[in-house]
Amino acid sequence: MSTAKKEYKRVTVKSLVEMKQNGEKISMLTAYDYSMAKIVDAANVDVILVGDSASNVMAGHETTLPITLDQMIYHASSVVRAANRALIVVDIPFGSYQSDSKEALRSAIRIMKESGGHAVKVEGGAEIKDSVKRIIGAGIPVMGHLGLTPQSIYKFGTYTVRAKEVAEAEKLKEDAKMLEKMGCFGLVLEKIPAKLAKEVAESVAIPVIGIGAGNGVDGQVLVVHDLLGMTHEFNPRFLRRYMSLYDDMSAAIGQYVADVKEKDFPNKNEQY
């Protein structure tokens, strides 16, 4: 028996739990600026992630590590001003929560107060439990992130699929249940076997969002620039490109240059 889809004027952490309970898949996309967030929100995406992937996509860094807390707050503030419906989740950047739970709380508070975001996301399991506990204890919603955790790329040494071995898979399942028990409202699983991701999603009551984790989870997240084809070097198996904006934008800009050089732009109708 199918359940009628509920309309949400504003998505909250409670809404996501309801979606999971009702069997409705959750859509999640990144955004880092006002203009893009306006489009993403208007398309009824449920969750906008202001990801530390801005370090790669917006700033051109090789990893997510260089982006600062101030920069994350800047990007999040821009997104918050654009969105009327989506839940806004903001990554706490590398070095702002891992080693000191008090620093973690200060970072989370700054994000919430200065950007207006609705929740924060952190990477890791048992090793960051003190930080998670302190942030949640202050009333700030926390989303976890397990599997491939890009902030730990130098520890892994590669962006390959995680938790294929039994020991790592068991730790991931334990960490997922621990994060749920501590009060996390949701969880991202990145680049892990689909069978394992499905097992985790079925073992917890909180919504599980996948990226490269198969379709047995409660929702999906992609980087919007990848989805739109604005990037073209990045081609993982899990990515579906819905457009090829890199080619279209290159052609449009090239035509503009040609029109300027040939004195075709502006024409008489495009001047005062």
C-alpha positions in Angstrom: 0.0 0.0 0.0 1.5 3.3 -1.1 1.6 6.4 1.1 0.7 9.8 -0.3 3.7 12.0 -0.6 3.7 14.8 2.0 4.4 18.3 0.9 6.9 20.2 3.0 7.0 24.0 2.9 10.3 23.8 5.0 12.2 20.6 5.3 13.5 19.9 8.9 15.4 17.1 10.5 12.0 15.7 11.6 10.9 15.8 8.0 13.7 13.6 6.9 12.8 11.0 9.5 9.2 11.1 8.3 10.4 10.6 4.7 12.3 7.5 5.8 9.4 6.1 7.7 7.1 6.7 4.7 9.5 5.2 2.2 10.1 8.4 0.4 13.6 8.9 -0.9 15.5 12.0 0.1 17.2 14.2 -2.4 20.4 16.1 -1.4 22.7 18.3 -3.5 25.6 20.6 -2.7 25.5 24.3 -3.3 28.1 27.0 -2.3 26.7 30.3 -3.6 23.5 32.3 -3.7 22.7 31.8 -7.4 23.2 28.1 -7.5 21.4 27.6 -4.2 18.4 29.5 -5.5 18.0 27.1 -8.4 18.6 24.0 -6.4 16.1 25.1 -3.7 13.4 26.0 -6.3 13.8 22.5 -7.8 12.5 21.1 -4.4 15.8 19.4 -3.4 15.2 18.3 0.2 18.6 19.0 1.6 21.3 21.4 0.5 24.8 20.4 1.7 27.3 23.3 1.9 30.1 20.9 1.6 33.8 21.3 2.2 34.0 20.1 -1.4 33.9 23.9 -2.0 37.6 23.5 -1.4 37.8 21.5 -4.7 35.0 22.9 -6.8 35.1 26.6 -5.9 38.8 27.1 -4.9 40.6 24.5 -7.0 42.4 22.7 -4.2 43.3 19.0 -4.6 41.6 18.0 -1.4 39.0 19.3 1.0 41.6 20.0 3.8 42.6 23.6 3.0 39.2 25.3 3.4 38.8 27.2 6.6 35.9 27.7 9.0 35.6 31.4 7.9 35.3 30.3 4.3 32.7 27.7 5.1 30.6 30.3 7.0 30.9 32.6 4.0 29.6 29.9 1.6 26.9 28.8 4.0 25.6 32.3 4.5 25.2 32.8 0.8 23.3 29.5 0.5 21.0 30.3 3.5 20.0 33.6 1.9 18.8 31.8 -1.2 16.9 28.8 0.2 13.3 28.9 1.4 12.5 25.2 1.5 15.6 23.0 1.8 17.3 21.9 5.1 20.8 23.5 5.0 23.5 21.2 6.3 27.0 22.7 6.7 30.3 20.7 6.8 32.6 21.6 9.7 36.0 21.8 8.0 39.1 19.7 8.7 40.9 20.8 11.9 37.9 22.5 13.4 36.5 19.6 15.5 38.6 16.4 15.5 41.1 16.9 18.4 39.2 19.1 20.9 35.5 18.7 21.7 35.4 22.3 23.0 36.8 23.6 19.8 34.3 21.5 17.9 31.4 23.1 19.8 32.9 26.6 19.2 33.1 25.8 15.5 29.5 24.4 15.3 28.2 27.5 17.2 30.0 29.9 14.8 28.4 28.1 11.8 24.9 28.2 13.3 25.1 31.8 14.5 27.0 33.4 11.7 25.6 31.5 8.7 22.1 30.7 9.8 22.5 27.1 8.7 20.2 24.4 10.2 22.7 21.6 11.0 26.3 20.6 10.7 28.0 17.5 9.3 31.2 15.8 10.6 33.3 12.9 9.3 34.2 9.9 11.4 32.9 7.5 14.1 34.2 6.5 17.5 37.3 8.7 17.1 35.2 11.9 17.2 32.4 10.8 19.6 33.4 13.4 22.2 33.0 16.2 19.7 29.7 14.8 18.4 28.4 14.5 22.0 29.3 18.0 22.9 27.8 19.6 19.8 24.5 17.6 20.1 24.4 18.4 23.8 24.3 22.1 22.9 21.2 21.5 20.8 22.8 21.6 17.4 21.7 19.0 14.9 24.5 16.8 13.6 24.7 14.6 10.5 27.4 11.9 10.5 29.6 10.8 7.6 31.2 7.3 7.3 32.9 5.3 4.6 35.2 7.3 2.4 35.8 10.4 4.5 37.7 12.9 2.3 39.1 14.8 5.2 41.1 11.7 6.0 42.4 11.2 2.5 46.1 11.2 3.5 45.3 8.5 6.0 43.6 6.3 3.3 46.0 7.3 0.6 43.4 6.8 -2.1 39.8 7.6 -3.0 39.0 3.9 -3.6 35.9 2.1 -2.2 36.0 1.7 1.6 34.7 -1.1 3.9 35.2 -4.0 1.5 37.1 -5.9 4.2 35.2 -7.5 7.1 36.9 -5.6 9.9 36.3 -2.2 8.4 32.7 -3.1 7.5 32.0 -4.2 11.1 33.5 -0.9 12.4 31.4 1.1 10.0 28.2 -0.7 11.2 29.2 -0.1 14.9 29.9 3.6 14.2 26.6 4.1 12.5 24.7 2.7 15.4 26.8 4.7 17.8 26.1 7.9 15.9 22.4 7.2 16.0 22.5 6.4 19.7 24.3 9.7 20.4 21.6 11.6 18.6 22.7 12.3 15.1 19.7 13.0 12.9 21.1 11.4 9.8 24.1 9.8 8.1 26.0 10.0 4.9 27.7 6.9 3.6 30.3 7.5 0.9 31.7 5.0 -1.6 31.1 1.7 0.2 29.6 -1.6 -1.1 25.8 -1.3 -1.9 25.0 -4.4 0.1 26.7 -3.0 3.2 25.0 0.4 2.8 21.6 -1.2 2.6 22.3 -3.2 5.7 23.3 -0.1 7.6 20.2 1.8 6.4 18.0 -1.0 7.6 19.7 -1.2 11.0 19.1 2.4 12.0 16.0 4.6 12.3 17.7 7.7 11.1 17.9 8.5 7.4 21.0 7.3 5.5 22.1 9.3 2.5 24.4 7.6 0.0 27.0 8.8 -2.5 28.4 5.8 -4.3 26.6 3.5 -1.9 23.9 2.0 -4.1 20.1 2.4 -4.0 19.3 0.6 -0.8 19.8 3.7 1.3 17.2 6.4 2.1 18.4 9.1 -0.2 21.2 10.3 -2.5 23.7 13.2 -2.6 25.8 14.5 -5.4 28.0 17.6 -6.0 25.8 19.8 -8.2 28.7 20.8 -10.4 29.3 17.1 -11.2 25.6 16.5 -11.9 25.4 19.4 -14.3 28.5 18.5 -16.1 30.4 21.7 -15.2 33.3 19.5 -14.2 34.6 17.0 -16.8 37.8 15.4 -15.3 35.9 13.6 -12.5 34.2 10.4 -13.7 33.4 8.0 -10.9 31.0 5.1 -11.5 28.4 6.6 -9.1 28.1 9.9 -11.0 25.2 10.4 -13.4 25.6 13.6 -15.5 22.2 15.2 -16.3 23.7 17.9 -18.4 27.0 18.8 -20.1 27.4 22.4 -19.1 31.1 22.4 -19.5 30.8 22.0 -23.3 27.8 24.3 -23.5 29.4 27.1 -21.5 32.7 26.8 -23.4 30.8 27.1 -26.7 28.8 30.1 -25.5 31.8 31.9 -24.1 33.8 31.2 -27.2 31.0 32.6 -29.4 30.9 35.8 -27.2 34.7 36.3 -27.7 34.2 35.8 -31.5 31.3 38.3 -31.6 33.3 40.9 -29.7 36.4 40.4 -31.9 34.3 40.7 -35.1 32.4 43.8 -33.8 29.1 41.9 -33.9 28.5 42.5 -30.2 26.8 44.8 -29.2 24.6 45.4 -32.3 22.3 48.4 -32.7 19.6 46.8 -30.6 21.9 46.2 -27.7 23.0 49.7 -27.1 21.5 53.0 -25.9 
